[in-house]
Amino acid sequence: MPGDDGDEIARAKSALADCVMSSSWKYCTFGIALAVPICVKLKSYNPLVYLGISGTLADYLEGYHNCQEQRAALEMAQKKVSSTK
């Protein structure tokens, strides 16, 4: 059915988003926890900014690599829909 293709894409997008977001907190949290004592010692917010952003980048890179299966499923669903048109 035509509506099933849209549902399949929506499920694949949801699975990919859940996978990426479930792994996007570890390094950022670690970076901020590490930066707080450094900020106090240096009396500057710069370590908090740099380590927080670096942790966020590491989280997204980890999510990108860990979610290859979900990304492939989304691409297959999109190709399936485009080939039926």
DSSP file with accessible surface (Angstrom, degrees, kcal/mol):
  #  RESIDUE AA STRUCTURE BP1 BP2  ACC     N-H-->O    O-->H-N    N-H-->O    O-->H-N    TCO  KAPPA ALPHA  PHI   PSI    X-CA   Y-CA   Z-CA
    1    1 A M    >>        0   0  174      0, 0.0     4,-0.8     0, 0.0     3,-0.7   0.000 360.0 360.0 360.0 148.0    0.0    0.0    0.0
    2    2 A P  H >>  +     0   0  114      0, 0.0     4,-0.9     0, 0.0     3,-0.6   0.859 360.0  55.8 -63.2 -35.6    1.2    3.5   -0.7
    3    3 A G  H 3> S+     0   0   47      1,-0.2     4,-1.8     2,-0.2     5,-0.1   0.795  97.0  65.0 -69.2 -25.3    0.7    4.7    2.9
    4    4 A D  H <> S+     0   0   80     -3,-0.7     4,-2.5     1,-0.2    -1,-0.2   0.852  95.1  57.9 -66.9 -32.8    2.9    1.9    4.2
    5    5 A D  H <X S+     0   0   27     -4,-0.8     4,-2.2    -3,-0.6    -1,-0.2   0.921 107.0  47.3 -63.5 -43.3    6.0    3.3    2.5
    6    6 A G  H  X S+     0   0   41     -4,-0.9     4,-2.4     1,-0.2    -1,-0.2   0.886 112.0  50.7 -64.7 -37.1    5.6    6.6    4.3
    7    7 A D  H  X S+     0   0   84     -4,-1.8     4,-2.6     2,-0.2    -2,-0.2   0.893 108.4  52.3 -66.9 -37.5    5.2    4.7    7.6
    8    8 A E  H  X S+     0   0   60     -4,-2.5     4,-2.4     2,-0.2    -2,-0.2   0.917 110.8  47.0 -65.1 -41.6    8.3    2.7    6.9
    9    9 A I  H  X S+     0   0   30     -4,-2.2     4,-2.8     2,-0.2     5,-0.2   0.922 111.8  50.8 -65.3 -42.0   10.3    5.9    6.3
   10   10 A A  H  X S+     0   0   56     -4,-2.4     4,-2.4     1,-0.2    -2,-0.2   0.909 111.4  47.9 -63.1 -41.2    8.9    7.5    9.5
   11   11 A R  H  X S+     0   0  156     -4,-2.6     4,-2.6     2,-0.2    -1,-0.2   0.910 112.4  49.2 -65.4 -40.6    9.8    4.4   11.5
   12   12 A A  H  X S+     0   0   13     -4,-2.4     4,-2.3     2,-0.2    62,-0.2   0.911 111.9  48.3 -66.0 -41.2   13.3    4.4   10.0
   13   13 A K  H  X S+     0   0  115     -4,-2.8     4,-2.6     2,-0.2    -1,-0.2   0.910 112.4  49.3 -63.3 -42.2   13.8    8.1   10.8
   14   14 A S  H  X S+     0   0   62     -4,-2.4     4,-2.6    -5,-0.2    -2,-0.2   0.913 110.7  49.7 -64.7 -42.7   12.5    7.6   14.3
   15   15 A A  H  X S+     0   0   43     -4,-2.6     4,-2.3     2,-0.2    -2,-0.2   0.912 112.5  47.8 -63.3 -40.5   14.9    4.6   14.9
   16   16 A L  H  X S+     0   0   28     -4,-2.3     4,-2.6    54,-0.2     5,-0.2   0.931 112.5  48.3 -66.1 -44.3   17.8    6.6   13.6
   17   17 A A  H  X S+     0   0   49     -4,-2.6     4,-2.7     1,-0.2     5,-0.2   0.921 112.1  49.3 -63.2 -42.0   17.0    9.6   15.8
   18   18 A D  H  X S+     0   0  104     -4,-2.6     4,-2.0     2,-0.2    -1,-0.2   0.907 111.5  49.7 -63.5 -41.2   16.6    7.4   18.9
   19   19 A a  H  X S+     0   0   22     -4,-2.3     4,-0.8    -5,-0.2    -2,-0.2   0.941 114.1  43.9 -63.2 -46.9   19.9    5.7   18.2
   20   20 A V  H >< S+     0   0   27     -4,-2.6     3,-0.7     1,-0.2    -2,-0.2   0.934 116.4  46.1 -65.8 -44.6   21.8    9.0   17.8
   21   21 A M  H >< S+     0   0  110     -4,-2.7     3,-1.2     1,-0.2    -1,-0.2   0.810 104.8  61.0 -72.2 -26.9   20.1   10.7   20.7
   22   22 A S  H 3< S+     0   0   79     -4,-2.0    -1,-0.2     1,-0.2    -2,-0.2   0.751 110.9  40.9 -71.8 -19.9   20.6    7.7   23.1
   23   23 A S  T << S+     0   0    8     -4,-0.8    -1,-0.2    -3,-0.7     3,-0.2   0.204  92.1  91.9-108.9  16.7   24.4    8.0   22.6
   24   24 A S  S <  S+     0   0   27     -3,-1.2    -1,-0.1     1,-0.2    36,-0.1  -0.246  75.7  56.5-110.2  49.7   24.7   11.8   22.7
   25   25 A W  S  > S+     0   0  149     -2,-0.2     4,-2.1    -3,-0.1     5,-0.2   0.515  80.0  78.6-141.9 -21.8   25.3   12.5   26.4
   26   26 A K  H  > S+     0   0   82      1,-0.2     4,-2.3     2,-0.2     5,-0.2   0.955  99.8  35.8 -64.7 -57.3   28.4   10.6   27.6
   27   27 A Y  H  > S+     0   0  105     28,-0.3     4,-2.8     2,-0.2    29,-0.2   0.857 117.0  53.0 -70.7 -34.6   31.3   12.7   26.3
   28   28 A C  H  > S+     0   0   28     27,-0.5     4,-2.5     2,-0.2     5,-0.2   0.936 111.4  46.8 -64.2 -44.8   29.6   16.0   26.8
   29   29 A T  H  X S+     0   0   78     -4,-2.1     4,-2.6     1,-0.2    -2,-0.2   0.923 113.7  48.3 -61.7 -44.5   28.8   15.1   30.5
   30   30 A F  H  X S+     0   0  136     -4,-2.3     4,-2.3    -5,-0.2    -2,-0.2   0.916 111.1  50.8 -62.7 -42.5   32.4   14.0   31.0
   31   31 A G  H  X S+     0   0    6     -4,-2.8     4,-2.0     2,-0.2    21,-0.2   0.911 112.6  45.4 -62.8 -41.6   33.8   17.1   29.4
   32   32 A I  H  X S+     0   0   70     -4,-2.5     4,-1.9     2,-0.2    -2,-0.2   0.920 112.2  51.1 -69.0 -41.8   31.7   19.4   31.6
   33   33 A A  H  < S+     0   0   63     -4,-2.6    -2,-0.2     1,-0.2    -1,-0.2   0.883 113.8  45.4 -63.1 -36.3   32.5   17.4   34.7
   34   34 A L  H  X S+     0   0   82     -4,-2.3     4,-0.9    -5,-0.2    -1,-0.2   0.861 111.8  53.0 -72.4 -33.6   36.2   17.7   33.9
   35   35 A A  H  X S+     0   0    0     -4,-2.0     4,-3.1    -5,-0.2     5,-0.2   0.805  92.3  72.1 -75.7 -29.1   35.9   21.4   33.0
   36   36 A V  H  X S+     0   0   76     -4,-1.9     4,-2.2     1,-0.2     5,-0.2   0.940 101.3  41.7 -59.0 -50.8   34.3   22.6   36.3
   37   37 A P  H  > S+     0   0   82      0, 0.0     4,-2.4     0, 0.0    -1,-0.2   0.896 115.6  51.7 -64.0 -33.3   37.3   22.2   38.5
   38   38 A I  H  X S+     0   0   63     -4,-0.9     4,-2.8     2,-0.2     5,-0.2   0.913 108.7  51.2 -66.8 -40.5   39.5   23.7   35.8
   39   39 A C  H  X>S+     0   0   16     -4,-3.1     4,-1.6     1,-0.2     5,-1.3   0.902 110.6  48.6 -61.5 -41.7   37.2   26.7   35.5
   40   40 A V  H  <5S+     0   0  108     -4,-2.2    -1,-0.2    -5,-0.2    -2,-0.2   0.929 113.9  46.0 -64.8 -44.7   37.3   27.2   39.2
   41   41 A K  H  <5S+     0   0  176     -4,-2.4    -2,-0.2     1,-0.2    -1,-0.2   0.915 122.4  35.1 -65.6 -42.9   41.1   27.0   39.2
   42   42 A L  H  <5S-     0   0  109     -4,-2.8    -1,-0.2     2,-0.2    -2,-0.2   0.564  99.1-134.2 -87.6 -10.7   41.6   29.3   36.2
   43   43 A K  T  <5 +     0   0  189     -4,-1.6     2,-0.3    -5,-0.2    -3,-0.2   0.924  68.9 111.6  54.1  48.5   38.6   31.6   37.1
   44   44 A S      < -     0   0   38     -5,-1.3     4,-0.3    -6,-0.2    -1,-0.2  -0.993  66.6-144.8-148.5 148.6   37.5   31.4   33.4
   45   45 A Y  S  > S+     0   0  184     -2,-0.3     4,-2.1     1,-0.2     3,-0.2   0.484  79.9  95.2 -90.5  -4.7   34.6   29.8   31.5
   46   46 A N  H  > S+     0   0   88      1,-0.2     4,-2.8     2,-0.2     5,-0.3   0.900  80.7  51.5 -57.8 -45.2   36.8   29.0   28.5
   47   47 A P  H  > S+     0   0   18      0, 0.0     4,-2.8     0, 0.0     5,-0.4   0.902 108.9  52.8 -60.7 -35.4   37.5   25.4   29.6
   48   48 A L  H  > S+     0   0   56     -4,-0.3     4,-2.1    -3,-0.2     5,-0.2   0.931 112.3  44.4 -63.2 -44.2   33.8   24.7   30.0
   49   49 A V  H  X S+     0   0   72     -4,-2.1     4,-2.5     2,-0.2     5,-0.3   0.956 117.8  42.9 -65.0 -50.3   33.0   26.0   26.6
   50   50 A Y  H  X S+     0   0  150     -4,-2.8     4,-2.4     1,-0.2    -2,-0.2   0.922 118.8  42.1 -67.3 -44.9   35.8   24.1   24.8
   51   51 A L  H  X S+     0   0   52     -4,-2.8     4,-2.3    -5,-0.3    -1,-0.2   0.865 114.7  51.7 -72.6 -33.4   35.4   20.8   26.7
   52   52 A G  H  X S+     0   0   10     -4,-2.1     4,-2.1    -5,-0.4    -2,-0.2   0.934 113.8  43.3 -66.0 -43.9   31.6   20.9   26.4
   53   53 A I  H  X S+     0   0  110     -4,-2.5     4,-2.5    -5,-0.2    -2,-0.2   0.915 113.9  51.0 -68.7 -40.4   31.7   21.5   22.7
   54   54 A S  H  X S+     0   0   69     -4,-2.4     4,-2.4    -5,-0.3    -2,-0.2   0.910 111.0  49.1 -63.3 -40.6   34.5   18.9   22.2
   55   55 A G  H  X S+     0   0    7     -4,-2.3     4,-2.4     2,-0.2   -27,-0.5   0.899 110.1  50.9 -65.0 -39.7   32.4   16.4   24.1
   56   56 A T  H  X S+     0   0   52     -4,-2.1     4,-2.3   -29,-0.2    -2,-0.2   0.924 110.2  49.6 -64.1 -42.9   29.3   17.2   22.1
   57   57 A L  H  X S+     0   0  108     -4,-2.5     4,-2.3     1,-0.2    -2,-0.2   0.929 110.9  49.6 -61.4 -44.2   31.3   16.7   18.9
   58   58 A A  H  X S+     0   0   35     -4,-2.4     4,-2.4     1,-0.2    -1,-0.2   0.894 109.4  53.1 -63.1 -37.8   32.6   13.3   20.2
   59   59 A D  H  X S+     0   0    2     -4,-2.4     4,-2.5     2,-0.2    -1,-0.2   0.925 110.3  46.3 -62.7 -44.5   29.0   12.3   21.1
   60   60 A Y  H  X S+     0   0  118     -4,-2.3     4,-2.3     2,-0.2    -2,-0.2   0.886 111.9  51.0 -68.2 -36.6   27.7   13.0   17.6
   61   61 A L  H  X S+     0   0   93     -4,-2.3     4,-2.2     2,-0.2    -1,-0.2   0.914 111.3  48.2 -65.6 -41.2   30.6   11.2   16.0
   62   62 A E  H  X S+     0   0   40     -4,-2.4     4,-2.8     1,-0.2    -2,-0.2   0.929 111.8  49.9 -63.5 -43.2   30.0    8.2   18.2
   63   63 A G  H  X S+     0   0    0     -4,-2.5     4,-1.3     1,-0.2    -2,-0.2   0.889 108.8  53.1 -62.7 -37.8   26.3    8.3   17.3
   64   64 A Y  H  < S+     0   0  116     -4,-2.3    -1,-0.2     1,-0.2    -2,-0.2   0.933 114.9  40.1 -62.5 -44.7   27.2    8.5   13.6
   65   65 A H  H >< S+     0   0  119     -4,-2.2     3,-0.8     1,-0.2    -2,-0.2   0.857 115.4  50.5 -75.7 -34.5   29.4    5.4   13.8
   66   66 A N  H 3< S+     0   0   95     -4,-2.8     3,-0.3     1,-0.2    -1,-0.2   0.683 107.6  54.4 -76.0 -18.4   27.1    3.4   16.1
   67   67 A a  T 3X  +     0   0    0     -4,-1.3     4,-2.1    -5,-0.2    -1,-0.2  -0.005  65.0 118.0-109.6  30.0   24.0    4.0   14.0
   68   68 A Q  H <> S+     0   0   87     -3,-0.8     4,-2.5     1,-0.2     5,-0.2   0.883  75.7  55.0 -62.9 -37.6   25.1    2.8   10.6
   69   69 A E  H  > S+     0   0  157     -3,-0.3     4,-2.1     1,-0.2    -1,-0.2   0.926 110.0  44.9 -63.8 -44.4   22.5    0.0   10.6
   70   70 A Q  H  > S+     0   0   53      2,-0.2     4,-2.1     1,-0.2   -54,-0.2   0.875 112.3  52.4 -67.4 -37.0   19.6    2.5   11.2
   71   71 A R  H  X S+     0   0   44     -4,-2.1     4,-2.4     2,-0.2    -2,-0.2   0.915 109.3  49.4 -65.6 -40.5   21.0    4.8    8.6
   72   72 A A  H  X S+     0   0   50     -4,-2.5     4,-2.4     1,-0.2    -2,-0.2   0.899 109.4  52.3 -65.0 -39.0   21.2    2.0    6.0
   73   73 A A  H  X S+     0   0   53     -4,-2.1     4,-2.2     2,-0.2    -1,-0.2   0.902 109.9  48.9 -64.1 -39.7   17.6    1.0    6.8
   74   74 A L  H  X S+     0   0   20     -4,-2.1     4,-2.5   -62,-0.2    -2,-0.2   0.927 111.0  49.5 -65.1 -43.8   16.5    4.6    6.2
   75   75 A E  H  X S+     0   0   95     -4,-2.4     4,-2.5     1,-0.2    -2,-0.2   0.905 110.7  50.2 -63.0 -39.6   18.3    4.8    2.9
   76   76 A M  H  X S+     0   0  123     -4,-2.4     4,-2.4     2,-0.2    -1,-0.2   0.915 110.6  49.6 -65.1 -40.5   16.8    1.5    1.8
   77   77 A A  H  X S+     0   0    1     -4,-2.2     4,-2.1     2,-0.2    -2,-0.2   0.913 112.2  48.1 -64.7 -40.6   13.3    2.8    2.7
   78   78 A Q  H  X S+     0   0   85     -4,-2.5     4,-2.5     1,-0.2    -2,-0.2   0.902 112.1  48.7 -67.1 -38.7   13.9    6.0    0.8
   79   79 A K  H  X S+     0   0  127     -4,-2.5     4,-2.1     2,-0.2    -1,-0.2   0.886 109.2  53.9 -67.0 -37.5   15.2    4.1   -2.3
   80   80 A K  H  X S+     0   0   96     -4,-2.4     4,-1.1     2,-0.2    -2,-0.2   0.918 111.5  44.6 -62.7 -43.0   12.2    1.8   -2.1
   81   81 A V  H  X S+     0   0   24     -4,-2.1     4,-0.6     1,-0.2     3,-0.4   0.921 113.8  49.1 -68.4 -42.9    9.8    4.7   -2.2
   82   82 A S  H  < S+     0   0   77     -4,-2.5     3,-0.4     1,-0.2    -1,-0.2   0.822 109.3  52.8 -68.9 -28.3   11.7    6.6   -4.9
   83   83 A S  H  < S+     0   0   92     -4,-2.1    -1,-0.2     1,-0.2    -2,-0.2   0.747 105.2  55.1 -79.0 -20.6   11.8    3.4   -7.1
   84   84 A T  H  <        0   0   89     -4,-1.1    -1,-0.2    -3,-0.4    -2,-0.2   0.595 360.0 360.0 -85.4 -11.6    8.0    2.9   -6.9
   85   85 A K     <        0   0  204     -4,-0.6    -3,-0.0    -3,-0.4    -4,-0.0  -0.401 360.0 360.0 -81.3 360.0    7.3    6.4   -8.2
